[in-house]
Amino acid sequence: MVRKSIEKNIAPGRPGRKPPPGDRRQFLLTMSQDVIKAVKQAGLEDDRPAWEIMEEAAKDWLERRKSKAKKA
């Protein structure tokens, strides 16, 4: 019976892992080591997490892509 009460208090997902903030989901991608290093360095300089910088870059790219498609 003790085990059931403990299981109810465990957050879903992998044990020991902090869930992403808000409604975000994890997304794995492979990038050049130089790009990763530059993004992390920019994050340190701007006091921002790397995921936030990459999310901003992805949104900007998607917006440019959408604008480009409208012109064609």
Backbone torsions as a table, in degrees:
resi	resn	phi	psi	omega
1	MET	NA	-33.7	179.8
2	VAL	-63.5	-40.0	-178.9
3	ARG	-59.9	-41.9	-179.8
4	LYS	-61.2	-40.6	-179.9
5	SER	-69.2	-32.9	177.8
6	ILE	-69.0	-44.1	-178.6
7	GLU	-60.4	-33.0	-179.7
8	LYS	-66.6	-25.7	-177.4
9	ASN	-90.5	-4.3	-178.6
10	ILE	-85.8	131.3	177.9
11	ALA	-69.7	146.4	178.4
12	PRO	-65.5	155.2	-179.8
13	GLY	111.9	-168.1	-177.4
14	ARG	-78.0	133.8	179.3
15	PRO	-61.6	139.5	177.4
16	GLY	84.8	-4.8	-179.8
17	ARG	-103.7	135.4	177.1
18	LYS	-78.9	129.8	-179.9
19	PRO	-68.7	151.1	177.3
20	PRO	-60.6	151.9	-178.4
21	PRO	-69.0	142.7	174.7
22	GLY	62.3	-136.3	-177.5
23	ASP	-96.2	18.7	-177.9
24	ARG	-76.6	155.9	175.6
25	ARG	-128.9	151.9	179.8
26	GLN	-74.0	143.3	-178.8
27	PHE	-142.3	115.6	-176.7
28	LEU	-92.7	133.5	173.7
29	LEU	-143.9	160.0	-179.3
30	THR	-108.0	131.0	-178.7
31	MET	-137.1	163.1	176.4
32	SER	-60.0	140.4	-179.9
33	GLN	-58.7	-36.5	179.2
34	ASP	-64.2	-40.2	179.6
35	VAL	-67.3	-44.2	179.3
36	ILE	-59.5	-45.4	-179.7
37	LYS	-62.3	-42.8	-179.5
38	ALA	-65.5	-39.4	178.7
39	VAL	-65.3	-44.7	178.9
40	LYS	-63.0	-40.4	179.1
41	GLN	-65.2	-42.4	177.6
42	ALA	-61.6	-38.7	177.7
43	GLY	-62.4	-41.9	177.2
44	LEU	-63.8	-44.1	-178.9
45	GLU	-65.0	-37.4	-177.1
46	ASP	-95.9	1.6	-178.2
47	ASP	55.1	49.3	179.8
48	ARG	-134.2	148.0	176.4
49	PRO	-72.5	151.1	-178.5
50	ALA	-59.2	-38.0	-178.7
51	TRP	-61.8	-34.4	-179.2
52	GLU	-68.7	-40.0	178.3
53	ILE	-65.0	-44.2	-179.2
54	MET	-68.4	-35.5	177.2
55	GLU	-64.8	-42.6	177.8
56	GLU	-62.1	-43.7	179.6
57	ALA	-63.0	-41.3	179.4
58	ALA	-65.1	-42.9	178.8
59	LYS	-63.2	-42.3	178.4
60	ASP	-61.5	-44.5	-179.6
61	TRP	-63.4	-43.8	179.4
62	LEU	-62.5	-38.8	178.2
63	GLU	-65.8	-43.7	177.4
64	ARG	-62.7	-39.8	179.8
65	ARG	-63.7	-42.1	179.4
66	LYS	-64.5	-43.7	179.5
67	SER	-63.6	-39.9	179.8
68	LYS	-64.8	-38.8	179.9
69	ALA	-67.6	-34.7	179.5
70	LYS	-67.5	-33.9	-178.7
71	LYS	-73.1	-28.1	-176.4
72	ALA	-78.2	NA	NA
